Amino acid sequence: MTTQNNDLTNLPNIGRTLAEKLKMVGISTPGDLLTIGSENAMVKIKTIDKEACINMLFALEGAIQGIRWHNLEKSKKLQLTEFYNRLK
């Protein structure tokens, strides 16, 4: 993987702000995000950003799947919503 492909912002849904938050919690590459998963990444982000919203969780999952978060399957969104609600 080249340095350019190793940039989190090359993933769908991951802009500079979210990439910085991921790096702050030790997730520096797309491979790191894939390994840890969206739910665990969200748990880590919540430690530094108590206001992190459900759309961020959807964005993380979409990035892992390589799609815009709006296109996540309804069943996956429901599963993630239930997880997010338990985080509160």
N, C-alpha and C positions, 0 to 999 in steps of 0.2 A: 504494500500500500504506500503510495507516495504521500508526501507531506500535504499536498493539496487535497487528496482524497481522504486524508486523516483529519480534516477540519470538520468539526461538528456542524458548522453552518452550511456545509454541502448537503446535509440531510434536509428533507422536507420539514417544514414547520419550525426549524431551529434558526432563529435569528441571533444577532450578536448578544442581546441581553440574556436570552435563555442559555446560550453557549457559555457565557461568563458564569452564570449560576451553576451550570453543570461542572465547569472547571473548578469552581470554589469548593465543590463537594467531592472532588477527586475523580470526576468523569471527564476525561480529556479527549477521547477519540470516539468515533462511531462504534468501534469494537467494544470499548468500555461500556457504552450505553446498551449495546446488544447483549452483552454478558450480564449486566446488572438488571436489565428489564425496566419497563416504565414505572411499575409500582414501587420498586426499591429506589429508583432514581427520585421519584416524587417524595418518598419518605425522607431522603437525604436533603432535598431542596427545602422541604418544610422546616428543617432545622435552622436554615438561614433566612427563610422567607415565609413567615407565618401566613402571609396573604396570598400565597401561591394558589391559584384557582384551578378548578376542574379542567378548564380548557388547556392548561399547561400539561396536565396529565394526558389528555387526549393528544396534544401535540407530540409528547414524548412517544406515545404508542404509535402514532402515525409515522413518526421518524423511523422507528424500529421497523415498521412494515414497509417503509418506502413510499408512503402515500400521504396526501393532505389529510389532516385529522377529520375534516368534514366527511370524508369517504369511509371512515371506519364503519364496520358492520354494527347494526343496532345492538346485537347481542353483546358485542365487545364494549360498546359504550355503556350499556347497562351494567355489565360486570365492573367496569372502571368506576362508574358512578357509585356503586355499592361500596367499593373499596375506598373511594375518596370520602364518602360519608362516614366511614369508620375512623378515618384519620382525624376528623374534627374533634 
